[in-house]
Amino acid sequence: MKIADKTLLEVALPPFVQKEDARLLLAVKLFETGRLSFGQAAEMARMSKRGFLDTLGEMGVPVASYPEAGLAAELDW
């Protein structure tokens, strides 16, 4: 996703929800579900990749996912 490829989405947020928080949560969820790459999600959240990585860790969202069989094979070497 490049900046020029953006699509405008307007959402009415309750007054107690900051738009920066909503943007971050949307970026995290889209990354978590595989709809955005890590870099795309960091860009959407308007964060550095390092900052986004730290935020994912704080939120308990894994950055990498291994299928169970693949992880078992990695650990069984």
C-alpha positions in Angstrom: 0.0 0.0 0.0 1.5 3.3 -1.0 0.2 6.6 0.1 -1.2 7.3 -3.4 -3.2 4.1 -3.2 -5.2 5.2 -0.1 -9.0 5.0 0.0 -10.8 7.4 2.2 -12.9 5.9 5.0 -15.0 8.1 7.2 -16.2 6.7 10.5 -18.2 8.6 13.1 -16.3 8.0 16.4 -17.7 8.6 19.8 -16.2 11.7 21.4 -14.2 9.6 23.9 -12.3 7.7 21.1 -9.4 9.5 19.6 -8.9 9.1 15.9 -5.2 8.2 16.4 -6.3 5.3 18.7 -8.9 4.1 16.1 -6.3 4.3 13.3 -3.8 2.2 15.4 -6.4 -0.4 16.4 -7.5 -0.8 12.8 -4.0 -1.2 11.6 -3.2 -3.8 14.3 -6.3 -5.8 13.4 -5.7 -5.7 9.7 -2.1 -6.9 10.3 -3.2 -9.5 12.8 -5.7 -11.0 10.2 -3.1 -10.9 7.4 -4.8 -8.2 5.3 -1.8 -5.8 5.7 1.9 -6.5 5.9 3.8 -5.4 8.9 5.2 -2.4 7.0 1.8 -1.4 5.6 0.2 -1.6 9.0 3.0 0.5 10.6 2.5 3.1 7.9 -1.3 3.1 8.4 -0.8 3.6 12.1 1.6 6.4 11.3 4.3 4.8 13.4 7.9 3.7 12.8 8.3 0.0 12.3 10.1 -0.2 15.6 7.3 1.7 17.4 4.7 -0.5 15.8 6.7 -3.6 16.8 6.8 -2.4 20.4 3.1 -1.7 20.3 2.2 -5.1 19.0 4.2 -6.6 21.8 2.4 -4.5 24.4 -0.9 -5.6 22.9 0.1 -9.3 22.8 -0.1 -9.6 19.0 2.5 -11.9 17.5 4.6 -10.6 14.7 5.4 -14.0 13.2 3.2 -17.0 13.1 4.4 -20.5 12.6 2.1 -23.4 11.8 2.2 -25.9 14.8 4.0 -28.5 12.7 6.6 -26.1 11.5 7.3 -24.8 14.9 7.6 -28.3 16.3 10.1 -29.1 13.5 12.1 -26.0 14.3 12.3 -26.8 18.0 13.1 -30.5 17.4 16.5 -30.0 15.6 
